[in-house]
Amino acid sequence: MEKRESLGSRLGFILLSAGCAIGCGNVWKFPWMAGQYGGGGFVLVYVICLILLGVPVMTMEFSLGRAAQSSPLTMMKKLEKPGTKWHAYGPVSLIGNIALMAFYTVVCGWILYYFVQFLTGHSAGLSFGPMISNPGLNVGYMAATVVIGFGVLSLGLQGGLERVTKFMMLALFLLMAGLAVRSFFLEGAWEGLKFYLVPDFSKIDGKVIVGAMNQAFFTLSIGMGSMAIFGSYIGKERSMMGEALNVIGLDTLAALLAGLIIFPACATYGLEVGAGPALLFNTMAEVFNRMEGGRVFGTLFFLFMTFAAFSTVLAVFENILAMVREMTGWSRRKGCVVCGVGIFGLALTTALGYSVLKFQPFAEGSAWLDLWDFIVSNNILPLGSLIFCLFCCNKFGWGWDNFVREANTGNGMKVRNWMKPFFRFFTPVAIGVIWLYGMFTFAWK
């Protein structure tokens, strides 16, 4: 296999890691979950989960990747004590990343389709239902997502992934800030902001807490090694907790900005905020079709959505590619072709899941997308995060001293010894309890 690649700069590391975190989870899933779970109360619990659970787990994941200098497939094998079986996590990580792309590439294709329709002036009559039930449209735009993603990765880590992601992330925040300012001046902005930012504590229950934790892990892409791979590409100049806070800060900013764009617009035009997954597509398309200058603002909105979605696609594709190349020794370009074909084939289940491959895994109305999302969001992300906690904080794993030594190498915020009980007990227990509650209350049928 070729010599291991590395990132060219700290900024590249932060923006790539943030790009992996910032994506459909922030700008598609977070707003509709906030809408369905009561607005401000959900947002508050979500932010608490990011701080109490996200920061420790991301610090651990970055540290594991940098210490092992390998992909998630083999990192625990390199760090575990002889005779232990922590390396069983490796294949689960690969499965999780692939399962994520089995539906994420299709959602990215939907966003790309809406961008094209607004750009070309064909936004009138756009509707979520007809779009997802059109097999040719779904397969075509999903295929475009896969080709573009692996096409960028084939250019190399620094020349392709790092360069493109830097541009997309900077453009993303500029577009989001501009659209958020535009939403502030809409007639019903205050009502939308009140729903979004003022907690209604009566609406916070167990389901809200489970949803907020799963969303926090989903949006940060922690628990399945997506962050570990970028930790393995960076040097020892900066400590890992400080970098985790930088990435989580950017991720939270993106999610909050998405809500600041969407909820004032919904309140102004009297549109349903609890529309679920269709919120972004049906509701926002109607907003821009009614708004003066809506074609321009709609084009910009779905352009930033496209950048957000592709930033995660590129990051997770890189993770999958790195693991496959470690197993096979393939060149980057050969790995891109084979992985691209494989993910395209698997994503056909979601692309055709609302038309010719209908499948109801859970309650009425569920489809392939819900199955893949359940595997990733409800299981692999929280359970993978639990494994990181146990591995990093206990003698039967990598151990607290080894973890802290790696996490604290370099300049920046350090993991302190007083944090040990929090990292070792509170974080894993909280994850385990919330996961179990989620399994007992899940809408199986």
C-alpha positions in Angstrom: 0.0 0.0 0.0 1.1 3.6 -0.7 2.7 5.7 2.1 0.0 7.0 4.5 -1.3 10.5 3.5 -1.6 13.4 5.8 -3.5 16.7 5.9 -1.7 19.9 4.8 -2.9 22.2 7.7 -4.7 22.5 11.0 -7.4 24.5 9.2 -7.9 21.6 6.8 -8.3 19.2 9.7 -10.8 21.4 11.5 -12.9 22.1 8.4 -12.8 18.5 7.2 -13.9 17.2 10.7 -16.5 19.9 10.8 -17.5 19.1 7.3 -18.1 15.5 8.3 -20.2 16.7 11.2 -22.0 19.4 9.3 -24.4 17.9 6.8 -27.9 16.7 6.3 -28.0 16.1 10.1 -27.8 19.8 10.7 -29.7 21.3 7.8 -32.3 18.6 7.0 -32.8 16.4 10.1 -32.2 18.8 12.9 -34.8 21.4 11.8 -37.6 18.8 11.3 -36.8 17.1 14.5 -36.9 20.4 16.4 -40.2 21.1 14.7 -41.7 17.7 15.7 -40.3 17.7 19.2 -41.6 21.1 20.3 -38.9 23.6 19.3 -36.9 25.3 22.0 -37.0 22.4 24.5 -35.5 20.0 22.0 -32.8 22.5 21.0 -31.9 22.9 24.7 -31.6 19.2 25.4 -29.7 18.8 22.1 -27.1 21.4 23.1 -26.7 19.7 26.5 -26.1 16.4 24.8 -23.5 17.9 22.6 -21.6 19.3 25.6 -22.0 16.4 28.1 -21.7 13.5 25.7 -20.4 14.9 22.4 -17.2 16.6 23.7 -15.9 13.6 25.6 -16.6 11.1 22.9 -15.2 13.2 20.1 -12.0 13.8 22.1 -11.7 10.1 22.6 -12.3 9.3 18.9 -9.7 11.9 17.7 -7.2 10.6 20.2 -7.7 6.9 19.1 -7.2 7.8 15.5 -4.1 9.9 16.1 -2.5 7.3 18.4 -3.1 4.4 16.1 -2.3 6.2 12.8 -4.7 3.9 11.0 -8.3 3.7 10.0 -11.1 2.7 12.4 -10.9 -0.8 10.9 -7.6 -1.6 12.7 -7.0 1.2 15.2 -8.2 -0.8 18.3 -6.2 -3.8 17.2 -3.1 -1.6 17.4 -4.0 -0.2 20.8 -5.7 -3.0 22.6 -4.0 -5.3 25.2 -2.9 -8.8 23.9 -5.7 -11.3 24.1 -8.6 -8.8 24.2 -11.3 -8.5 21.5 -11.8 -4.7 21.1 -10.8 -5.0 17.4 -14.2 -6.5 16.7 -15.3 -2.9 16.6 -13.4 -2.4 13.3 -15.9 -4.3 11.0 -18.8 -2.7 12.8 -17.4 0.7 12.0 -17.1 -0.1 8.3 -20.7 -1.5 8.3 -21.9 1.7 10.0 -20.3 4.0 7.5 -21.6 2.0 4.5 -25.1 1.9 6.0 -25.0 5.7 6.5 -24.2 6.2 2.8 -26.9 3.8 1.8 -29.4 6.5 2.5 -27.4 9.7 2.9 -26.4 9.7 -0.8 -30.0 9.6 -1.8 -30.9 12.5 0.5 -28.0 14.4 -0.9 -29.4 13.6 -4.4 -32.8 15.1 -3.4 -31.1 18.3 -2.2 -29.0 18.5 -5.5 -32.3 18.0 -7.5 -34.0 20.9 -5.7 -30.9 23.1 -6.2 -31.0 22.4 -10.0 -34.8 23.1 -10.1 -34.5 26.5 -8.4 -31.4 27.4 -10.4 -33.2 26.6 -13.7 -36.4 28.3 -12.7 -38.5 25.1 -12.4 -39.4 25.3 -8.7 -43.2 25.7 -9.1 -45.0 22.5 -8.2 -42.0 20.9 -6.5 -43.2 18.3 -4.0 -41.5 15.8 -1.7 -43.9 12.9 -2.4 -43.7 12.8 -6.2 -39.9 13.3 -6.0 -39.2 10.3 -3.8 -41.5 8.0 -5.8 -39.8 8.8 -9.1 -37.3 5.9 -9.6 -35.3 7.5 -12.4 -34.9 10.8 -10.6 -33.8 9.2 -7.4 -31.3 6.8 -9.1 -29.9 9.5 -11.3 -29.2 12.1 -8.7 -27.9 9.5 -6.2 -25.5 8.3 -8.9 -24.4 11.8 -9.5 -23.7 12.2 -5.8 -21.6 9.0 -5.7 -19.6 9.9 -8.9 -18.9 13.5 -7.7 -17.9 12.3 -4.3 -15.4 9.6 -5.3 -14.3 11.7 -8.2 -13.0 14.3 -5.7 -11.4 11.7 -3.5 -9.6 10.2 -6.5 -7.6 13.5 -6.7 -5.9 12.8 -3.4 -6.3 13.8 0.3 -4.8 17.2 0.1 -5.3 18.0 -3.6 -8.9 16.7 -3.7 -10.7 16.3 -0.3 -9.0 19.0 1.7 -9.0 21.6 -1.0 -12.6 21.1 -2.0 -13.9 20.9 1.6 -12.2 24.1 2.6 -14.0 26.0 -0.2 -17.3 24.4 0.5 -17.2 25.0 4.3 -16.3 28.7 3.9 -19.0 29.2 1.3 -21.5 27.3 3.4 -21.2 29.6 6.4 -21.3 32.8 4.3 -24.5 31.6 2.5 -26.1 30.5 5.8 -25.3 33.8 7.6 -26.8 35.8 4.6 -30.0 33.7 4.5 -30.4 33.9 8.3 -30.2 37.7 8.2 -32.8 37.7 5.4 -35.1 35.6 7.6 -34.8 38.0 10.5 -36.6 40.7 8.4 -39.6 38.6 7.6 -42.9 39.7 9.1 -43.4 36.6 11.3 -39.7 36.2 12.3 -40.3 36.8 16.0 -43.0 34.1 16.3 -40.7 31.6 14.5 -37.7 32.5 16.7 -39.8 32.2 19.9 -40.9 28.7 19.0 -37.3 27.7 18.0 -35.3 29.3 20.9 -37.6 29.6 23.9 -37.9 26.2 25.7 -41.3 24.8 26.6 -40.3 22.5 29.4 -43.7 20.8 29.4 -42.8 19.2 26.1 -39.5 17.7 27.2 -40.0 14.0 27.9 -38.1 10.7 27.4 -38.6 10.7 23.6 -37.2 14.2 23.3 -34.1 13.2 25.3 -33.6 10.1 23.2 -34.1 12.0 19.9 -31.8 14.8 21.1 -29.0 12.3 22.0 -29.3 10.3 18.7 -29.4 13.6 16.8 -26.3 14.8 18.6 -24.4 11.7 17.7 -25.7 11.7 14.1 -24.8 15.3 13.5 -21.3 14.9 14.9 -20.8 11.6 13.2 -19.2 10.2 16.3 -19.3 6.5 17.3 -18.5 4.9 14.0 -14.9 6.2 13.4 -15.7 9.0 11.0 -13.7 11.4 13.3 -11.0 8.9 14.1 -9.8 8.8 10.5 -9.1 12.6 10.5 -7.4 12.2 13.8 -5.1 9.8 12.1 -4.2 12.4 9.4 -3.1 15.2 11.8 0.1 15.8 13.7 0.9 16.2 17.4 0.8 20.1 17.5 -2.6 20.5 19.1 -4.4 18.7 21.9 -7.5 16.8 21.0 -10.1 18.3 23.4 -9.6 21.8 22.1 -10.0 20.6 18.5 -13.1 18.7 19.5 -14.6 21.9 20.9 -13.7 23.8 17.7 -15.5 21.2 15.5 -18.5 20.9 17.8 -18.8 24.7 17.9 -18.9 24.9 14.1 -21.3 22.1 13.9 -23.7 23.7 16.5 -23.4 27.0 14.7 -24.5 25.4 11.4 -27.5 23.6 13.0 -28.7 26.8 14.8 -28.3 28.9 11.7 -30.4 26.3 9.7 -33.2 26.8 12.2 -32.8 30.6 12.2 -33.4 30.4 8.4 -36.3 27.9 8.4 -38.6 28.7 11.4 -39.0 32.5 10.9 -39.9 31.7 7.3 -42.5 29.0 8.3 -44.1 31.4 10.9 -44.3 34.2 8.3 -46.1 32.1 5.7 -48.2 30.1 8.2 -46.6 26.7 7.2 -46.4 23.5 9.3 -43.1 23.2 11.3 -43.9 19.6 12.3 -43.9 18.3 8.7 -41.1 15.8 9.4 -38.6 14.8 6.7 -40.6 16.8 4.2 -40.1 20.1 6.1 -37.0 21.1 4.1 -38.4 20.1 0.7 -42.2 20.9 0.8 -42.2 23.7 3.3 -39.1 25.6 2.2 -39.9 25.3 -1.5 -43.3 26.9 -0.8 -41.6 29.6 1.2 -39.3 30.6 -1.6 -42.0 30.3 -4.3 -44.1 32.8 -2.3 -41.2 35.1 -1.4 -40.2 38.2 -3.4 -36.9 37.2 -5.1 -37.6 33.6 -4.1 -35.8 32.0 -7.0 -32.5 33.7 -6.0 -32.9 33.0 -2.3 -34.1 29.4 -3.0 -31.2 28.8 -5.2 -28.8 30.1 -2.6 -30.6 28.1 0.1 -30.3 24.8 -1.7 -26.7 25.6 -2.8 -25.7 25.8 0.9 -27.7 22.6 1.5 -25.7 20.9 -1.3 -22.4 22.1 0.2 -23.5 20.8 3.7 -24.6 17.4 2.3 -21.5 16.9 0.2 -19.1 17.9 3.0 -20.4 14.8 4.9 -20.5 12.6 1.9 -16.9 13.3 1.1 -15.7 12.7 4.7 -17.6 9.4 5.1 -16.5 8.2 1.6 -12.9 8.9 2.7 -13.4 6.9 5.9 -14.8 3.9 3.9 -12.1 4.3 1.3 -9.3 4.3 4.0 -10.7 1.1 5.6 -11.0 -0.7 2.3 -7.5 0.3 1.2 -6.1 -1.0 4.5 -7.8 -4.4 3.9 -6.8 -4.7 0.2 -3.7 -2.5 -0.4 -5.4 -0.9 -3.4 -4.4 2.4 -4.8 -6.6 5.4 -4.1 -8.1 5.5 -7.6 -8.9 1.7 -7.7 -10.5 1.9 -4.3 -12.6 4.9 -5.4 -14.0 2.9 -8.3 -14.8 -0.3 -6.4 -16.2 1.6 -3.3 -18.3 3.8 -5.6 -19.8 0.8 -7.4 -20.6 -0.9 -4.1 -22.2 2.1 -2.4 -24.3 2.8 -5.6 -25.6 -0.7 -5.5 -26.5 -0.6 -1.8 -28.1 2.9 -2.1 -30.5 1.6 -4.7 -32.5 0.1 -1.9 -33.3 3.7 -0.6 -33.5 5.3 -4.1 -36.1 2.7 -5.1 -37.6 2.2 -1.7 -40.6 4.5 -2.4 -41.4 3.0 -5.8 -40.3 -0.4 -7.1 -38.6 -1.7 -3.9 -41.1 -0.8 -1.3 -40.4 -2.3 2.1 -41.9 -1.6 5.6 -39.4 -2.5 8.3 -41.2 -0.8 11.2 -44.4 1.2 11.7 -46.8 2.2 8.9 -45.0 4.5 6.4 -41.5 3.4 7.2 -39.2 2.4 4.3 -35.6 1.4 3.5 -34.3 4.8 4.6 -35.8 4.3 8.1 -34.1 0.9 8.4 -30.6 2.2 7.5 -31.2 5.3 9.7 -32.2 3.0 12.6 -29.1 0.9 12.2 -26.8 4.0 12.2 -28.5 6.6 14.4 -30.2 4.4 17.0 -27.5 1.7 17.3 -24.1 2.1 15.8 -23.5 5.7 16.8 -24.5 5.5 20.5 -23.1 2.0 21.0 -19.9 2.9 19.2 -19.6 5.9 21.5 -20.2 3.7 24.5 -17.4 1.4 23.3 -15.0 4.4 23.0 -15.8 5.4 26.6 -15.1 1.9 28.0 -12.0 1.4 25.9 -10.4 4.7 26.7 -11.2 5.0 30.4 -10.6 1.5 31.8 -7.6 -0.7 32.4 -9.2 -3.6 30.5 -9.1 -1.3 27.4 -6.5 1.2 26.2 -6.6 2.9 29.7 -7.1 6.4 31.0 -3.4 7.2 31.2 -2.7 6.3 27.6 -5.8 8.2 26.5 -4.9 11.3 28.4 -1.3 11.3 27.3 -2.4 11.2 23.6 -5.3 13.6 24.0 -3.2 16.2 25.8 -0.2 16.1 23.4 0.2 19.5 21.9 -1.1 23.0 22.7 -4.6 23.7 23.6 -7.3 22.6 26.2 -6.3 19.6 28.2 -8.3 16.6 29.7 -7.9 17.0 33.5 -7.8 14.2 36.0 -10.9 15.6 37.8 -12.8 14.8 34.6 -12.1 11.1 34.9 -15.3 10.1 36.8 -17.3 12.1 34.3 -15.6 10.4 31.2 -15.5 7.0 32.9 -18.9 6.7 34.5 -21.4 9.5 33.7 -20.9 9.6 29.9 -21.2 5.8 29.3 -24.0 5.3 31.8 -26.0 8.2 30.3 -25.5 6.8 26.8 -26.5 3.3 27.9 -29.6 4.4 29.7 -30.9 6.6 26.9 -30.2 3.9 24.3 -32.1 1.3 26.3 -35.0 3.7 26.8 -35.0 4.4 23.0 -35.2 0.7 22.2 -38.1 0.1 24.6 -40.1 3.1 23.3 -39.2 2.7 19.6 -42.2 2.5 17.2 -41.5 -1.0 16.0 -44.9 -1.6 14.5 
